[in-house]
Amino acid sequence: MDRINYVIFIFLLVANSYAQQSLTVDYKITFNSQKVENDTIKKHLNKIEDAPEVVKTYSKGIALLSSIKMILNANQNSAVFTGVNQIDNDVNPFESKLAKIMSELETKYYYNIKPNECKKWFNFLNKKYIYKDSISTKNWKITNQSKTIDKYVCYLATTDYIEYVNGKKQLHKVSAWFAPEIPFRFGPRGFYNLPGLILELNFKTLIYTATQIKFHKNGQELEKIPKGEFISKEELSHKIAKLKEERRNN
């Protein structure tokens, strides 16, 4: 039996015992400085005392990520992923805002296995938007690598995340460690559809790690998605590029 079939076999073996259950997962966020692409920031991160003020502010914003908790509430076929603000009110507002933007604290993800979609709800320029995204099982590549996270044997899967910057398409490698013993097909930040719960997600410069898993005997009432205007990633990218251009001109 090859690795993918073995993983799916474990997932299906335990799925029935969790059919009527739900769960709540807490995730912490840590910063992966090795993934920083900005050369100016990368140069000064290890010698912050000599860094320009903008890099010092960036570093303080990074430190505040530890004060943010992300939560996944899930039933078997649907889930909601959002954040809880635990940053002190007396923190520098700009540093606090930076941490919130990096973590997407004020963004919410709504997953549905059937149909296969994830709706991202967010605020941009004081207007609420929603866009749909989906990740097919075929988009994930399950590898032979495994490790134990909080007593669960997890397997490494990778995929490409498409992002549009100034209207141009960019690909980012994303890796996820998922546990087939926990047959919920969800994870942080809109990534899902693996045969098991994602306990660790590596997304660009951020690492999301599960710190607590609570199982509930019955399904739970999940938050409904608020109203918002539907938009595509490409349209959002053009709006951001236009905003940057207007700011430069002003």
N, C-alpha and C positions, 0 to 999 in steps of 0.2 A: 504494500500500500504506500503510495507516494505521500509527501508531506501535506499537500493541499487536501487530499482525500482523507487523510488521518485527522487533520484539524476539523474538517467538516463533520466527520464521524463523531468526534468528541462533542461538538456543538449540538448535533442532533440527538445524541444520547442523553444529554442533560436538559434539553429544551423543554420536554414535556413536564418535568418536575417544577419548572419555573413559569409555566403557561399562564397561571392566574396571578402571578406575583408582579411586583414593581420594585423599583429601587431609586435611591437618591445617592449621588456620588459627589463628593467634594474634591475639587482639584486645586492645587497650588500652581503658581506660575514662577518659573525661574528664567533668567536671561542667559542665553548662550552667546558669549562674547566672540567665540570663534566663527560665528556666522555673520558678524557685522561686515557689511559691504562698503560702508562709508570710510574711506581711508583716513580722513581727519579724525573721526571719532575713534577708529581702531588704534591709531597711533598713540592717543592720549589715555585710553581707558585704564592701562596698567600704571600710569604715572599721573594720576588725576590732579595732584597738587600743582603740576606745571601746565595743566590744560587750560584752554580758553574758557571763558565763562559759559559759553553756549554748551560746551562739552560737560562742564561741571553740572549744569542744570540737567542735561540729558542723563548723566550718571545718577543724580538724585531721583529723577523720575523712574529710572530703572529700579533703584532701591525700594521704591514704594510699591513695586509689583508684589512684594511679599505681604502687603496689607490688603490685597485683593483676593477674594475667594470666588471661584467659579463653581457653579452647581449644575449638575445634570439630573433632571427628573425624568424617569422613563417607565413606560409600560412596554409590553412586548412589541407593539407596532408603531409607537409614537413616542416622542420625547421633546423636552424643552431644555435648552442650554443658555444660561445667563449668569450674571455676576452679582456679587454682594460687595458694596463699598464699605471697607473698614479703615479707610484713610482718615486720620485725625483732621478735624476742621481747621486747626491752626497751621496746617502745612501750606507752604507756598503754593498759591493757586495755579501757577503755570506748571510747576513740577507735578502737582496732582492731576492736572488736565492731561499732561503728557503720559502719565501712567494709565489713565483711563482710556486714552486713545490707543495706546499700545496693546492693552489687554482686551479692547472692545467691551469694556465694562457695561456700557449703556446699549449694547447691541444684543439682540435675542435671536436664537436659532430655533426653528420649529421643524422637527423631523417627522416624516411619514414613510414607513417602509412600503405601504400600498396606498397611493401610488408612490413610486420611488422619487421623492423630492425632499428638498430642504429649503425652507423659506427663511431668508435673513431679513430681520426687521431692524432698521437703524434710523438715526436722525442725522440729516445733513442740511446745514444752513437753516436750521429751525423748521425743517419739513420732514415728515415721516415717509420713509421709502421701504419697499419690499422687493427683493428679487429672489427668483427661484434658482436653485442649483441642484444638481443630482450627481451621485457617484455610483456607477454601476459596479457590481462585484468584479467585472472584468477589468476595471480601471486599477484595481489593487494587485500588486504582485506579492504573493506570500513567499517568504524566503525560508531557508532552513535554520535560520538563527532563532534561538530561544533563550529566555532568561526568566528568573522568578521575580515577580513583583508582589510584595505583600502576600506571600504564600501561594500565589497563583502562577502557573506556568504560562508564560506569554510568548507569542510568536511575532516576529518582525514582518511588517508589510510596508510597502512603499507605493507611492503614487505621485503623479505630477499635478500641481495646483496651477491653474491658469489665472493670471492677473493681467489687467490692462493698465499700463502706466502711460499717461499722455497719449492715449489712443493706441498704444503699441502693445502687442501681446507678449507676455513674459511667462516663462515656466519656472516653477520652484519645486524642488524635490521635497516631499513630505514623507516622514516615516512614523509608523504607529506600532506600538506593542499592544497586542490584544489578547484577551484570555478566553479561550473557547469554553472554559468551565462556567463562565458567566454569560449565558446565551441572550444577551441584549446587544443589538447590532448598532450601538451608538458610541459617540465619543465627543471630544471638545470641538468647538469652533467650526461646526458644520461638516465634520468628517464622520462618516458612518458607513454602514453596509459591509462590515467585515463579520465573519462568523464568530463573534465574541465581543465583549465590552473592551473599548480602548482604555487601557490604564496609563499609558504614556504616549503623548503626541509631541513630535518635534516639528514645529511649523516656523520656518524662517529663523528668527533669532529667539523664539520663545519655546519653552518646554512646559507642557501641561502634564502634571503627575497626580494621579488619584491618591488622596490622603485618607479618605474614609468612604466606605461603602455600607449603606444601610438598605437591607432588604425589607420589603413590606409584604405581608401575606396576601393582600388584595391589591387590585389595580388602583391607581390614584387619579384624581381629577387633575388634568393638566391645564395650565393656563392657555387661553385662546389667543391667537395672534391679533394684535390691535390693528386698526385700520391704517392704511398707508398706500401711497401711489406705487404701482409696479414699475420697475426699471431694470434694464439689463446691465451687466458689468461694463459693456462697451459704452452705454449711455452715461453711466456714472463716471467713467474715466474721462469722457469728454467734458462733463460738467466740472470736474476737478481741474482739468487742464485749462479750461476757460477761466476759472476762478484765479488760478495762478497767474495767468497772463494779465488779467485785469489788475491784480495786485502789483505786478511788476510795472505796469504802465502808470499806476498811481504812485 
